[in-house]
Amino acid sequence: MALFNGRRIRSRDLGGGFRFNADNFSISEPAQIDCSGMNEQPGCVLFCAIPSEIRTLVFEYALAPHDDLNKQYAKDRMYCRPGQLYHPKTDTSLLQTCKRVFQEARLLPVALATHTFWLFGGPWRYMKTGLKGMTHFQEWQNSMSKQQRAAVDRVQIFAQQMFLESLGTQSNMGLESLTFAARTLRITLRHTDWWSWESPPASSDKLGICPWERGRTSHQKMVSLPLEYTPQAMRQLMLPGTWGWQVCQVKNLKTLEMEFEIDERKKHQLDVILERAQHWIFPMSDGDGVLKQSGAVVHSSYEGFVRNKDDSTPVLNPTGNHDNPWTDRTFHIAVMTWRRSAV
């Protein structure tokens, strides 16, 4: 499974410098295996008696990513949340059994994985070290073969709002353009990722976000904008330098998911964002349709810490004991989906 990550170590202020460490990965040419003269395994029940559709299900079960129970996340880490309680693991030993299996199943580890980028607050202690500089999407793409790149189905990006709004504008910090191809992209903003996450609920510094505005969008600016635009007008608004434009560059994208997490006490602020976000339209750069909001918003909640730590601070509980009583706040999650359609 490909898991590529960037970490902000320290910054004296928002205008200060950043230093990143990222998970190591090979940037050499992907290995090629010669399958000429391959044994077709005519005597193997797996190939001579089981239909290919069933065989694929068996391969998918064996090669699907799963939780590594030896790497349970500590509860006070900002990356420990619903759906991310353990570090993921993929066992690829099946591909080493024979060339026939390899030929049929070699792309499944890539296709089944959620390729996750942590632009801040990721599980660094469980990852390789040594690569300096924030993860580069292009280097990740270069580490795969053409067939593997085409097999990527799902990408998830955990990003502070500041980093999301800087994609493609500060490549020296690793905030490159979204140059990859994927069929589904999920962007997650955790409760500590918002610009105003530390502001009291009654403060005038409320949540604000807009895909076609450059830089930080205040709540006041957001609500002053028209609620709806035509697809033609939206195409003119989403220009380079906006995170909406970046989304539109993802090749083969069919589905966009935005996961918004906030302190339950600020749910009324999120409701304003959701009301406006349902009218967002993402005109794809290939000219083949747009992404429009589709289906109901999925809501959920969980109990957690107000101030989670990243891995530059000491671990409260290395074993991730979930009996720890320090659950002092309810967090609300809303997931909104956009799907590609004709204009």
C-alpha positions in Angstrom: 0.0 0.0 0.0 1.3 3.4 -0.8 1.1 5.8 2.1 2.8 9.2 1.6 3.0 11.9 4.1 4.2 15.3 5.1 4.7 16.8 8.5 5.0 20.3 9.7 7.5 20.4 12.6 7.4 23.9 13.9 6.5 27.4 12.8 6.8 30.5 14.9 3.9 32.0 13.1 1.8 31.5 10.0 4.4 33.4 8.0 7.3 31.4 9.2 9.2 28.6 7.5 8.2 25.0 7.5 10.2 21.8 7.5 8.7 18.5 6.5 9.6 14.9 6.8 7.9 12.3 4.5 7.6 8.6 4.3 10.3 7.1 2.1 9.5 5.5 -1.2 11.4 4.3 -4.2 11.7 6.8 -7.1 13.4 4.2 -9.3 11.7 2.5 -12.2 9.1 -0.1 -11.1 10.3 -3.6 -11.3 9.4 -5.6 -14.4 8.7 -9.3 -14.3 9.0 -11.4 -17.4 5.9 -13.6 -17.7 6.8 -15.1 -21.0 6.9 -18.9 -20.9 4.7 -18.8 -17.8 3.3 -22.0 -16.5 -0.5 -21.8 -17.0 -1.0 -24.1 -14.0 -3.5 -26.4 -15.8 -3.6 -28.8 -12.8 -4.3 -26.2 -10.2 -7.9 -26.1 -9.0 -7.7 -22.4 -8.5 -7.3 -21.9 -12.3 -8.9 -25.0 -13.9 -12.1 -25.3 -11.7 -12.8 -21.9 -10.1 -14.4 -19.2 -12.4 -12.3 -16.1 -12.9 -14.9 -13.9 -11.1 -14.6 -16.0 -8.0 -10.9 -16.2 -8.2 -10.7 -12.4 -8.3 -12.8 -12.2 -5.1 -10.3 -14.6 -3.4 -7.4 -12.4 -4.6 -9.1 -9.2 -3.5 -9.7 -10.7 0.0 -6.1 -11.7 0.3 -4.6 -8.4 -1.0 -7.0 -5.9 0.6 -5.4 -3.6 3.2 -6.2 -4.3 6.8 -5.5 -2.9 10.3 -2.1 -3.8 11.7 -3.0 -4.8 15.2 0.6 -4.3 16.3 0.4 -0.6 15.4 -2.6 0.7 17.3 -2.8 4.5 17.4 -2.6 6.2 20.8 -5.9 7.9 21.6 -4.3 11.4 22.1 -2.9 11.5 18.5 -4.6 13.8 16.0 -4.6 11.0 13.5 -6.6 8.7 15.8 -10.2 9.1 14.8 -13.1 7.0 13.4 -11.7 4.8 10.6 -8.1 5.5 11.6 -7.5 3.5 14.8 -4.6 1.3 13.5 -1.9 1.7 11.0 -2.8 0.0 7.7 -1.0 -3.0 6.3 -1.1 -4.9 3.0 0.2 -8.4 2.8 1.5 -9.1 -0.8 3.0 -12.6 -0.2 0.3 -14.0 -2.5 1.9 -12.3 -5.5 5.1 -14.3 -4.8 3.5 -17.7 -5.2 3.6 -18.0 -9.0 3.7 -15.9 -12.2 0.1 -16.8 -13.1 -1.1 -15.4 -9.8 1.1 -12.4 -10.2 -0.1 -11.7 -13.7 -3.8 -11.7 -12.6 -3.5 -10.0 -9.3 -0.5 -7.7 -9.5 -2.6 -4.5 -9.7 -5.0 -5.3 -6.9 -2.8 -3.9 -4.0 -2.8 -0.5 -5.8 -6.4 -0.7 -6.8 -7.8 -1.7 -3.4 -5.7 0.7 -1.3 -6.7 4.1 -0.1 -3.6 6.1 -1.0 -3.4 8.5 1.9 -1.6 11.8 2.1 -1.2 13.5 5.5 -0.2 17.1 4.9 -0.2 17.6 8.7 -0.6 15.6 11.8 0.0 12.1 10.4 1.2 8.9 12.0 4.9 9.7 11.6 6.2 7.3 14.2 5.0 4.3 12.2 6.6 5.4 8.9 10.1 5.2 7.4 12.3 8.2 7.7 15.0 9.8 5.6 13.2 11.6 2.8 13.4 15.3 3.4 10.8 17.7 2.1 7.1 17.3 1.9 5.6 14.5 -0.2 5.4 15.2 -3.9 2.5 13.8 -5.8 4.6 13.6 -8.9 7.2 11.5 -7.2 4.5 9.2 -5.9 3.3 8.8 -9.5 6.8 8.2 -10.8 7.3 5.4 -8.3 4.6 3.4 -10.1 4.3 1.9 -13.5 1.8 3.2 -16.1 -0.6 0.3 -15.3 -0.3 0.9 -11.6 -1.1 4.6 -12.0 -4.2 3.8 -14.0 -5.3 1.3 -11.3 -5.4 3.9 -8.5 -9.0 4.1 -7.4 -9.1 6.1 -4.2 -7.0 8.9 -2.7 -7.5 10.6 0.6 -5.9 13.8 1.7 -5.8 15.0 5.3 -4.9 18.7 5.2 -4.9 21.7 7.3 -7.1 24.3 5.7 -4.0 26.5 5.2 -2.3 23.7 3.3 -5.4 22.9 1.2 -5.6 26.5 0.1 -1.9 26.5 -0.7 -1.9 23.5 -3.0 0.0 24.2 -6.2 1.2 27.6 -5.0 4.2 26.6 -2.8 5.9 23.7 -4.5 9.1 24.4 -2.4 7.0 23.2 0.6 5.8 20.2 -1.2 2.4 21.7 -1.8 2.3 20.6 -5.4 -0.6 20.5 -7.8 -2.8 17.4 -7.8 -1.2 15.8 -10.8 -2.4 12.3 -10.2 -5.3 10.2 -11.6 -7.9 8.7 -9.3 -11.6 7.8 -9.5 -12.4 9.0 -6.0 -10.9 11.8 -4.0 -11.7 12.4 -0.3 -10.5 15.6 1.3 -10.7 15.6 5.1 -10.6 18.6 7.4 -10.3 17.5 11.1 -11.6 19.8 13.8 -8.0 21.2 14.4 -7.4 21.8 10.7 -9.7 24.8 10.4 -8.2 28.3 10.6 -10.6 29.3 13.4 -10.6 26.0 15.3 -9.4 27.7 18.5 -12.0 30.5 18.4 -14.9 30.3 20.8 -18.3 29.3 19.2 -19.7 32.8 19.8 -16.6 34.5 18.3 -16.9 36.5 15.0 -14.0 34.3 13.8 -16.3 31.6 12.4 -15.7 28.8 9.9 -15.3 29.8 6.3 -14.2 28.0 3.1 -14.7 28.5 -0.6 -13.1 26.5 -3.5 -12.8 29.4 -5.9 -11.3 32.0 -3.5 -7.6 32.4 -3.2 -6.1 32.0 0.3 -8.1 32.1 3.5 -11.8 32.8 3.1 -13.4 34.4 6.1 -16.9 33.5 7.2 -18.0 37.0 6.4 -16.6 36.8 2.9 -18.1 33.4 2.3 -21.7 34.4 3.1 -21.4 37.6 1.1 -20.9 35.6 -2.1 -23.8 34.5 -4.3 -25.3 31.1 -3.3 -25.4 29.7 -6.8 -23.4 30.1 -10.0 -23.8 28.6 -13.5 -21.3 26.0 -14.6 -19.9 28.5 -17.1 -19.4 31.2 -14.4 -17.9 28.6 -12.0 -15.3 27.7 -14.7 -14.3 31.3 -14.9 -14.0 31.5 -11.1 -11.9 28.4 -10.4 -8.5 29.6 -11.6 -5.0 28.5 -10.8 -4.2 29.3 -7.2 -7.5 28.0 -5.8 -8.0 24.6 -4.2 -11.2 24.1 -6.4 -9.0 24.4 -9.5 -6.7 21.7 -8.0 -9.6 19.3 -7.6 -10.6 19.9 -11.2 -7.1 18.8 -12.4 -7.4 15.2 -11.0 -7.5 12.9 -14.0 -10.4 10.4 -14.3 -12.1 11.8 -11.2 -15.6 10.6 -10.9 -16.4 11.3 -7.2 -15.3 13.9 -4.7 -16.0 13.5 -1.0 -15.5 16.4 1.4 -15.3 15.3 5.1 -15.8 18.2 7.5 -15.2 17.6 11.2 -15.9 20.2 13.8 -16.5 20.7 17.5 -20.2 19.9 18.1 -20.6 23.3 19.6 -19.8 24.8 16.2 -22.3 22.6 14.3 -24.4 25.7 13.4 -21.4 27.2 11.7 -20.9 24.0 9.7 -24.6 24.0 8.7 -23.9 27.3 6.9 -21.0 25.8 5.0 -23.1 22.8 4.0 -25.9 25.0 2.8 -23.5 26.7 0.5 -21.4 23.7 -0.5 -24.4 21.9 -2.0 -24.3 24.5 -4.7 -20.5 24.1 -5.4 -19.8 22.9 -9.0 -16.4 21.7 -10.0 -15.8 22.0 -13.8 -13.3 19.3 -14.8 -10.3 20.4 -16.6 -10.7 17.7 -19.3 -13.9 19.5 -20.4 -15.9 16.3 -19.9 -18.6 17.3 -17.4 -18.7 18.7 -13.9 -18.8 17.5 -10.4 -22.2 18.3 -8.8 -23.4 17.6 -5.3 -25.2 14.2 -5.1 -27.1 12.3 -2.5 -27.7 13.0 1.2 -25.0 14.4 3.6 -23.8 11.6 5.9 -23.6 12.8 9.5 -21.9 11.1 12.5 -20.2 12.0 15.7 -17.6 10.7 18.2 -16.1 11.5 21.6 -12.5 12.7 21.7 -9.9 15.2 23.0 -10.1 18.9 22.3 -6.4 19.2 21.8 -4.8 16.2 20.1 -1.0 15.9 19.7 1.2 15.2 16.7 4.1 12.8 16.9 6.6 15.4 17.9 5.1 15.4 21.4 5.3 12.5 23.9 2.8 9.7 23.6 0.1 9.7 26.3 -0.6 6.0 25.9 1.5 4.0 23.5 -0.9 1.1 23.6 -3.8 3.2 22.5 -6.0 2.1 25.5 -9.5 3.1 24.6 -10.6 2.8 28.2 -8.9 6.1 29.0 -11.7 8.4 30.4 -10.3 11.6 29.0 -13.0 12.1 26.4 -14.1 15.7 26.9 -15.7 16.8 23.7 -18.1 15.6 21.0 -17.1 16.1 17.4 -19.5 16.2 14.5 -18.6 14.8 11.1 -20.4 15.6 7.8 -19.5 14.0 4.5 -20.8 15.6 1.3 -20.4 13.9 -2.1 -20.1 15.3 -5.6 -20.3 13.1 -8.7 -19.4 13.7 -12.3 -22.3 14.5 -14.6 -22.9 16.3 -17.9 -23.1 20.1 -17.7 
